[in-house]
Amino acid sequence: MTIADTIRSRRSIRSFNAQPVSTDLIVELLNDAVWAPNHGMREPWRFILAERAEAKEHVASLMLESVQNMKLMKLMPGKLQQALKNKISRMPAHLIVVMKNEKDPHKQEEDYAAVSCVIQNFQLLAWEQGLGMIWSTMEYIHSPIFCEGLSVKSDERIVGVLHMGYFDKTPKPKSRTSAEQKLTLL
Ligand SMILES: Cc1cc2nc3c(=O)[nH]c(=O)nc-3n(C[C@H](O)[C@H](O)[C@H](O)COP(=O)(O)O)c2cc1C
């Protein structure tokens, strides 16, 4: 597969099968992904991996607790909330990508971009191995309950939670606007 093939064929995966994901593989892919560009070599990222059943249960509980006050959740019957928690707990792995905050807004922006590069590298490398994921930025990633429950420090933020695993069905691609339509030639 060329890089272009991998970029074009990668899809966000939201449903996974039960096949476990090896920790060694995730670490190997991360070791390639961190060769991302990053200004000042600040390498502003770190990772938290939940693969063991108790760890995934913990992540799922924190997610649910964090969103409990959201209007949508309040409308959701208890049974449905439990089903959601079970769905998250059953996913093969969750990788939480954490960034060190910078006081200088310019550096903060650069670092958010660098961490996003690592995430995309990781998504593409994983895709080549048949491993799918969804990059979630749902509201809970900013919740003190969620962050404190994962020992994310006050000078850090979560850039995304990557729910990942192997999958049986590849979603259809959503079309993209051609670059020509977005290009200004000076
Ligand atoms: C920064 C970022 C945040 C995202 N957050 C979510 C999310 O919270 N929930 C979700 O379902 N998808 C999320 N996505 C995935 C997009 O919905 C997905 O990339 C888009 O629909 C295109 O689909 P594709 O990735 O299969 O090409 C996010 C993607 C990015 C880049």
The ligand as a MOL file (V3000), in Angstrom:
LIG
                    3D

  0  0  0     0  0            999 V3000
M  V30 BEGIN CTAB
M  V30 COUNTS 31 33 0 0 0
M  V30 BEGIN ATOM
M  V30 1 C -10.2030 16.1670 15.8630 0
M  V30 2 C -11.2510 15.1320 15.5180 0
M  V30 3 C -12.2330 14.8410 16.4250 0
M  V30 4 C -13.2070 13.8790 16.1590 0
M  V30 5 N -14.1530 13.6000 17.1120 0
M  V30 6 C -15.0910 12.6920 16.8530 0
M  V30 7 C -16.0670 12.3760 17.8460 0
M  V30 8 O -16.0580 12.9060 18.9520 0
M  V30 9 N -16.9970 11.4480 17.5480 0
M  V30 10 C -17.0210 10.8290 16.3250 0
M  V30 11 O -17.9030 10.0090 16.1020 0
M  V30 12 N -16.0970 11.0840 15.3790 0
M  V30 13 C -15.1330 11.9910 15.6060 0
M  V30 14 N -14.1710 12.2460 14.6750 0
M  V30 15 C -14.1300 11.4570 13.4290 0
M  V30 16 C -14.8330 12.1660 12.2820 0
M  V30 17 O -16.2160 12.1490 12.5080 0
M  V30 18 C -14.4750 11.4170 10.9830 0
M  V30 19 O -13.0900 11.5430 10.7510 0
M  V30 20 C -15.2430 11.9710 9.7690 0
M  V30 21 O -16.6010 11.6640 9.8660 0
M  V30 22 C -14.7210 11.4010 8.4420 0
M  V30 23 O -14.8050 9.9920 8.4470 0
M  V30 24 P -13.5120 9.0870 8.1450 0
M  V30 25 O -12.5430 9.3260 9.2730 0
M  V30 26 O -14.0440 7.6800 8.1530 0
M  V30 27 O -12.9620 9.4660 6.8280 0
M  V30 28 C -13.1990 13.2030 14.9090 0
M  V30 29 C -12.1770 13.5080 13.9830 0
M  V30 30 C -11.2200 14.4510 14.2790 0
M  V30 31 C -10.1210 14.7480 13.2810 0
M  V30 END ATOM
M  V30 BEGIN BOND
M  V30 1 1 1 2
M  V30 2 1 2 3
M  V30 3 2 2 30
M  V30 4 2 3 4
M  V30 5 1 4 5
M  V30 6 1 4 28
M  V30 7 2 5 6
M  V30 8 1 6 7
M  V30 9 1 6 13
M  V30 10 2 7 8
M  V30 11 1 7 9
M  V30 12 1 9 10
M  V30 13 2 10 11
M  V30 14 1 10 12
M  V30 15 2 12 13
M  V30 16 1 13 14
M  V30 17 1 14 15
M  V30 18 1 14 28
M  V30 19 1 15 16
M  V30 20 1 16 17
M  V30 21 1 16 18
M  V30 22 1 18 19
M  V30 23 1 18 20
M  V30 24 1 20 21
M  V30 25 1 20 22
M  V30 26 1 22 23
M  V30 27 1 23 24
M  V30 28 2 24 25
M  V30 29 1 24 26
M  V30 30 1 24 27
M  V30 31 2 28 29
M  V30 32 1 29 30
M  V30 33 1 30 31
M  V30 END BOND
M  V30 END CTAB
M  END
